[in-house]
Amino acid sequence: MLSWALTFLVVALIAAALGFSGIAGSAAWIAQVLFGLFLILFIISLIFRGRPPVA
């Protein structure tokens, strides 16, 4: 998921450099959403890491 966020970030930067503001804005928004989702899932995985499975 982090790789997808970085991919959209690169697409946004290239589109912004070429002047495609609509595409750049959309790609940057998608990158932000994916990165936020990655952080939430990462924190949840850290919290539940050492617990044994519930039977």
DRENNU-426823 format. One record per residue (C-alpha): x, y, z; residue in three letters. Coordinates in nm, 2 decimals, padded with zeros to 4 digits, always signed. Each point is the difference from the previous one (the first is absolute). Layout:
// residues N
<roza x="X" y="Y" z="Z" rest="ala"/>
...
// end
This chain:
// residues 55
<roza x="+00.00" y="+00.00" z="+00.00" rest="met"/>
<roza x="+00.29" y="+00.23" z="+00.07" rest="leu"/>
<roza x="+00.14" y="-00.07" z="-00.34" rest="ser"/>
<roza x="-00.33" y="+00.11" z="-00.16" rest="trp"/>
<roza x="+00.00" y="+00.32" z="+00.20" rest="ala"/>
<roza x="+00.35" y="+00.08" z="-00.11" rest="leu"/>
<roza x="-00.09" y="-00.08" z="-00.36" rest="thr"/>
<roza x="-00.29" y="+00.24" z="+00.01" rest="phe"/>
<roza x="+00.22" y="+00.26" z="+00.16" rest="leu"/>
<roza x="+00.25" y="-00.03" z="-00.28" rest="val"/>
<roza x="-00.28" y="+00.03" z="-00.26" rest="val"/>
<roza x="-00.13" y="+00.31" z="+00.18" rest="ala"/>
<roza x="+00.35" y="+00.16" z="-00.01" rest="leu"/>
<roza x="+00.05" y="-00.07" z="-00.36" rest="ile"/>
<roza x="-00.34" y="+00.12" z="-00.10" rest="ala"/>
<roza x="+00.05" y="+00.32" z="+00.20" rest="ala"/>
<roza x="+00.33" y="+00.06" z="-00.17" rest="ala"/>
<roza x="-00.16" y="-00.04" z="-00.34" rest="leu"/>
<roza x="-00.29" y="+00.23" z="+00.09" rest="gly"/>
<roza x="-00.28" y="-00.25" z="+00.03" rest="phe"/>
<roza x="-00.15" y="+00.14" z="+00.32" rest="ser"/>
<roza x="-00.32" y="-00.21" z="+00.00" rest="gly"/>
<roza x="+00.18" y="-00.33" z="-00.03" rest="ile"/>
<roza x="+00.27" y="+00.11" z="+00.25" rest="ala"/>
<roza x="-00.27" y="+00.09" z="+00.26" rest="gly"/>
<roza x="-00.18" y="-00.32" z="-00.04" rest="ser"/>
<roza x="+00.32" y="-00.21" z="+00.02" rest="ala"/>
<roza x="+00.12" y="+00.19" z="+00.30" rest="ala"/>
<roza x="-00.34" y="-00.05" z="+00.18" rest="trp"/>
<roza x="+00.01" y="-00.38" z="-00.08" rest="ile"/>
<roza x="+00.36" y="-00.01" z="+00.14" rest="ala"/>
<roza x="-00.11" y="+00.17" z="+00.32" rest="gln"/>
<roza x="-00.29" y="-00.24" z="+00.05" rest="val"/>
<roza x="+00.21" y="-00.31" z="-00.06" rest="leu"/>
<roza x="+00.28" y="+00.13" z="+00.23" rest="phe"/>
<roza x="-00.25" y="+00.07" z="+00.27" rest="gly"/>
<roza x="-00.15" y="-00.34" z="-00.04" rest="leu"/>
<roza x="+00.35" y="-00.15" z="+00.01" rest="phe"/>
<roza x="+00.07" y="+00.18" z="+00.33" rest="leu"/>
<roza x="-00.32" y="-00.11" z="+00.16" rest="ile"/>
<roza x="+00.05" y="-00.36" z="-00.09" rest="leu"/>
<roza x="+00.37" y="+00.02" z="+00.11" rest="phe"/>
<roza x="-00.09" y="+00.13" z="+00.34" rest="ile"/>
<roza x="-00.28" y="-00.26" z="+00.04" rest="ile"/>
<roza x="+00.25" y="-00.28" z="-00.09" rest="ser"/>
<roza x="+00.25" y="+00.13" z="+00.26" rest="leu"/>
<roza x="-00.27" y="+00.00" z="+00.27" rest="ile"/>
<roza x="-00.12" y="-00.35" z="-00.07" rest="phe"/>
<roza x="+00.35" y="-00.14" z="-00.08" rest="arg"/>
<roza x="+00.08" y="-00.19" z="+00.32" rest="gly"/>
<roza x="-00.34" y="-00.13" z="+00.09" rest="arg"/>
<roza x="-00.08" y="-00.37" z="-00.04" rest="pro"/>
<roza x="-00.28" y="-00.10" z="-00.23" rest="pro"/>
<roza x="-00.35" y="-00.02" z="+00.16" rest="val"/>
<roza x="-00.13" y="-00.35" z="+00.00" rest="ala"/>
// end
